[in-house]
């Protein structure tokens, strides 16, 4: 019998795939699996191994903690969030402060 946790994880995997504009075929290829396996995972018939979960988390720009529910589920990083973080990480402190000020002005 499937637990709610298994069903929740299956739903989260499916939603992350969709949110990242990936097909089951693309995910299967990236994880060296079959589309049928990905379908079974998303429908809760098969559980991903830890290794697969790690690769899936990287593929969908999320953390393993977030994927399995160890973090706040209300927010999952998107590819766009990761791109912003990558760019901002290269800024000096002064540039970061200017960016914050600009965003505050823009949002006002």
C-alpha positions in Angstrom: 0.0 0.0 0.0 1.3 3.4 -0.9 1.8 6.0 1.8 0.9 9.6 1.5 4.6 10.4 1.5 5.1 8.2 -1.6 2.2 9.8 -3.3 3.4 13.3 -2.4 6.9 12.6 -3.7 5.5 11.2 -7.0 3.3 14.3 -7.4 6.2 16.6 -6.6 8.5 14.8 -9.2 5.8 15.2 -11.9 5.2 18.8 -11.0 8.9 19.7 -11.0 9.3 18.0 -14.4 6.5 20.1 -15.8 7.7 23.3 -14.2 11.0 22.8 -15.8 9.4 22.2 -19.2 10.8 18.6 -19.4 9.1 15.6 -21.0 9.2 12.2 -19.5 11.4 11.2 -22.4 13.9 14.0 -21.6 14.0 13.1 -17.9 14.4 9.4 -18.8 17.4 10.2 -21.1 19.0 12.5 -18.5 18.7 9.8 -15.8 19.6 6.9 -18.1 16.2 5.4 -17.6 13.2 4.6 -19.7 10.1 6.8 -20.2 8.0 4.0 -18.7 10.1 4.1 -15.5 9.5 7.9 -15.2 5.8 7.3 -15.8 5.7 4.7 -13.1 7.6 7.0 -10.7 5.2 9.9 -11.3 2.2 7.6 -10.8 3.6 6.3 -7.5 4.0 2.7 -8.8 7.8 2.8 -8.6 10.1 4.6 -6.1 13.3 6.4 -7.3 16.5 5.3 -5.8 18.5 7.8 -3.8 21.0 8.1 -6.7 18.1 8.9 -9.1 16.6 11.4 -6.7 19.9 13.2 -6.5 20.2 13.4 -10.3 16.6 14.4 -10.7 17.0 17.2 -8.1 20.0 18.6 -10.1 18.1 18.3 -13.4 15.1 20.2 -12.0 17.2 22.9 -10.2 16.0 21.9 -6.7 17.6 20.4 -3.6 17.3 16.9 -2.4 16.0 18.3 0.9 13.3 20.2 -0.8 12.4 17.3 -3.1 11.9 14.8 -0.2 10.2 17.3 2.1 12.9 18.3 4.5 12.5 21.9 3.7 9.7 24.3 3.3 7.6 23.0 0.4 6.1 26.4 -0.4 9.1 27.4 -2.5 11.2 25.5 -5.0 13.9 27.1 -6.9 13.4 27.4 -10.7 16.0 27.5 -13.4 15.5 31.3 -13.5 16.1 31.6 -9.8 19.3 29.6 -10.2 20.4 31.8 -13.1 19.8 34.9 -11.0 21.8 33.5 -8.1 24.7 32.5 -10.3 24.9 36.0 -11.7 24.5 37.8 -8.4 27.2 35.5 -6.8 29.7 37.2 -9.1 28.8 40.7 -7.9 30.9 42.7 -5.4 29.2 43.8 -2.2 28.8 47.3 -3.6 27.1 45.9 -6.8 24.8 43.7 -4.6 23.8 46.8 -2.6 23.0 48.7 -5.8 21.0 45.8 -7.1 18.9 45.7 -3.9 18.3 49.4 -4.1 17.3 49.1 -7.7 14.9 46.3 -7.0 13.3 48.2 -4.1 12.8 51.2 -6.4 11.4 49.1 -9.1 8.9 47.4 -6.8 7.8 50.6 -5.1 
